Amino acid sequence: MRLEQRNKSGRYYVGNSEEILSYRPLRKLRGKIQIILTSPPFPLNKKKSYGNMTGDEYLEWFASLAPIFAEMLTEDGSIVIEMGNGWEPKRPVQSLLPIKSLMNFVENNQAGLRLIQQFVCYNPSRLPSPAQWVTVNRIRTVDSFTNIWWIAKSDFPKADNSKVLRPYSNSMLKLLNRGNFNAGKRPSGHNIRETGFLQDCGGSIAHNFLELESMDSKRQVRLPDPFNAFSLSNSISNDFFTRTCKERGIKNPHPARMQMGLAAFFIEYLTDREDWVLDPFAGSNTTGYAAARLGRKWIAIDTREEYVEQSKIRFEDPALKNLT
């Protein structure tokens, strides 16, 4: 184990996460991590530069992480895992391996976990993949979303949806300004009180479908507050990290970086200031950066030293220095 990056908000360790979490400095944090937020190596059928296992090997390995992660969590802590789709090699067929991996992870009887909610993150800017069956043979459509799975040790993990409100729609703002609306019984059987929608709560409750770009040009995208707070980071091709990597001649930044607003959403939603955030497959450390900006403490782990060096670039961002 090597501690490669340290600052006032967190630490980045290089090595295997299963081993590092068993070492003395990290054992002190057992039962104190409020959220484990990560995008693990996907169970792809073709090796990628950032490393991934395949097939039954991945299935067994991923399930074995459940008790290790559960031990790190507070009793009301959460695990949030971003997991994309996979496909069978040389076939236009979706693989069941990601689904099986998730089920084995949650149902590991040594961990005591349960699935709280599924989220879908829609991103129309994703490249068509696998290209052979999308752009060449034109059989499949584009996979334009990833799944995010919210898992916890308790039926009632720490969570507050009032911290991740969406901006009100224009029609709702007009209704609040007008001060009245068509109350009464609806075809659904619900009886809407005259004042039922007139309380200004500062925004509407977020959906579990996170639309990074509009599906309808005539409709405004209303992302929850943490996405808006990180708006300068939402464009992954033009954020501080990507620009600086280009300026310094880093040709291969981590190829599967989590969307910044997505990390911020779950950190704000499921933790409070000064809580601990852990990413055991941190890559270039989107999670740690978002945690620092939101006043949380963080631990990052990865096997690749070059990603730690990339993480250091994130903490040069003026947005961090401007925080009080």
N, C-alpha and C positions, 0 to 999 in steps of 0.2 A: 504494500500500500504506500502511495506517495500523495502527500498534500501538495498540490500544484498551484492552487490559487486561494488566497484568503483576503477578504476585506471585511469591513465592519458589519456587513449584512450576512455573509455566508462563506462557505468553503467548498472547493472543488477537489475531489479525490480522483486519482487515476488508478484504475484496476477493475477487477471483477466485482460487481455490486453485491453478489451473494457473500463473497469473502469480506469485503470492506465493511459491510453492515455487522459483521461478527467481531470486528476489532474494537479494542477498548474505547477509543475516542467516540465511536459511534454507538457503542453499547449504552453509553450514558443517555442517549436520546431515545432508547426504547420506551414506548408508551407516551412519547411526547410529540411525535410528528402529527400535525393536524391534517395534512393532505399529502398524499403521494400522487403527483401529477406527472405523467410521462407518456411518451410515444415510443414503445419498445420496438426493437427490430421486427419488422413485419415477417410473418411466416411465408416468404416468397419461395417460388420454386427455382429461382435463379439467384445466385450469390450477388450481393451488391457491395459497393465499396465500403459502406459503413458497417458491414458484417450482419449476417443473419443465418440462423439455422433453418432447416427444412424438414418437412414431414413429421414422422413420429418423434424424432429427436426434439423438434421444437415443442410438440405437444407435451411431452414429459417435462421438459425444462420449464415451460411457462407455468404449468400447474404447480411445480415445486416452489415457485416464487410466492405463492399465496400465504403460507404460514410465516415466511420471512417478513413480508410486508405487513401482515396483520400484527405481528409482534411490535413493529415500530410505531403503530398508530395509537393515538389516544382512543379512549373508549367511544368517543363520538366522532372519530376521524373518518376520512374518506380516501378512497383510491379512485382516481380518474384516469382512464386509459383511452388514448386515441388509437384506433385500430382500423386500418384500411382493408380493402378487399384483396383477395388473392385469386389466382387462376391455375388450372392444371397445365403442366408443361405441354406445349405443342398442340393444345386443344382450346377451342373457344368456349371453355367450360369453367364456371366459377368454382373455386375450391371451397370446401367446407371447413378447412383447417382453421381459419380465424374464428369461426363460430364454435368449433369444438374446443379450441384453446380457451376461449372465454368461459365456456361452460365448465370445463375441468378446473379452471382457476377458481371460479366462484364456488363450485361444489366440493372443493378440497375440504374434507371433514376435519383437517387439522387447523383450519384457519378461521372458521366461524363467520364467513362472509355472506353477504346477500346483495343482489342487484337492486339498486334503488331506482335508477331511471336511465333510459337510453336517450342520447342526443344525436342529432344528425347535423353535420356542418357542411353546407352546400357551397361549393366554390367552382363557378363555371370557368375559371381560368386554368383549371387543371388540364394537363396535356392528355391527349387520348392514349390510353394504355389498356391492354397490350396492343401496340401499333399494328401488329400482324392481323389482328381480328377486328380492328376499328377502322384504320385508314387504308389498309391494303386489300384485305378480303371483304371488308365492310359488312361484317356479320353482327358484331356487338355495337352497342352505343357507348358513349363516353362515361366512365365512372367519374361523376362530378361531385362526389361527397365522400366523407369519411364518417365512421361511427365513433362516438365517444360514449364510454360506458362508465356510469357513476356507481361505485360499489362501496359498501361500508360494513363495519363491524356491528353496527346497531341499526335497528329499524328507524331510529330517529337521530341521524348524524347532525352535527352542527351545520346549519344552513339558514340563510336569510335572503329570500328572494326580493325583499325591498331594497337590497344593496345593488341589485343588477336590473333595475327597471329599464324598460325601453322608453324612448321619448313618445309622448302622445302623438297620435295621428292628427292631421289638420282638422278632420271632422270632429274628433274628440275635443280639441282645443276650442273649436267653435261652439260645441255643446256646453262646455264649461263656462264660456263667456256669455252664452245666451241664458243659461240658468234654468232651462227646462227641456224636456224631451217627451217623446210619446211613450208614456208609462202604460201599465196594464198587463193583461195576460197575453202571452205569446203562444203560437201554435204548438210549441214544445211543452206547454203546460206551466212554464215558469211565469210567476206573477212579479213583474218589475215595478218596484215602488217608485213614487214620483221623485224621490231624492236618491234613488239607487245608484245613479251614475254621475252624481253631481259633486262628489267629494274629490278634490284634487289631491292625489297621492304622490304627485311628482313624476308620474309615468305609469305605464302599464306593465303588468307582470310579463317577464320574458317567456318566450316559447322554447321548446326543446328542439326546434328547427332553427338553426343559426344560418341565416342567409347573408353571406359575405358580399354578394353582388345581387342586384335586383333581377328577379325572374320576369318582371313586368316593368317596362320602361315608364309606364304611366303611374307606377306605384312607388312611393318612397320606401327605401330600406331603412328600417328602424332597429338598429342594433342596440343591445343593452349598453348601459353607461360605460362599463370598462372598455368596450370596443371603441367607443367614442373618445375616451381619455387617451387611448393608444392609437389614435387615428393616424399619426405620423408614421407609425410602425406597421400599419395595416398592409401597405404595399411592400411585399417582401423583396421586390426587385429594386426598390429605391429607398430603403430605410438606411439609417446610419451604419448599421452593421455591414450591409451589402456594399454600400459605397466605400467604406473604409477598407474592406477586403480587396476591392478592385484597385484602390489607390496603392495598396501595399503589395500588390502582385500575388495575392492568394487566389490561385486559380480554382481550387476545389473546396469551397466552403461546404459545410455539411449539406448533403443533397435532400434531406427529408426534415427540414426545420418545421417545428410546430408554428402555427399562425399566432402571432403575438397577442392579438386581441382575445383569442380563444383561451390562452393560458391566463390572461388577466381576468377573464370572466369567471373562471372556476376558482381562482385564488380569492377574488373579492367575494364571491358567492358563499364559499365554504370555510373561510377562515376569518380571523380578526387580526388586527395589527399586532406584531410581535409573535404571532404563531410561527411554528416551524413548517417549512415546505420542503419536500424531498423529491428529487428527480433521479432515479437510479440508472437512467439511460439518457443522460443530459445532452449529449452532442454539443452543439455550440452554446447551450445553456439559455435558451429562451425562457425556461421556467424560472431560473435564478434571477435573470434580469427583471422579469415581470414582478417577481416577489419583492425584489429590492425597491422597485419603483412604488410598490404598494405598501411598503413599510413592514414587510414580513422578513423573517430569517430563513435562510435556505441552505440546503446541502445538495450538491450535485456530484454525480459519479459517472464516469465513462472509461472505457478501456483504451481510448485513442488519445494520445498526448496532443495531437494537432488540434483536436477540438477544444481542449483546455486553452490553448493559445488563442483560438478564435473567441472563446468566452471572454478573455481579458479585453478584447476589443469592445465588447458590449458595454463594459463598465467604464469605458472612456466617453460614453455618450453624454453630451451636455445635459440631456434631459434628467439624468441622475444627479448631476452636480447642482441643478437648479432646485432640487427638492429641499424643503426645510425640515 
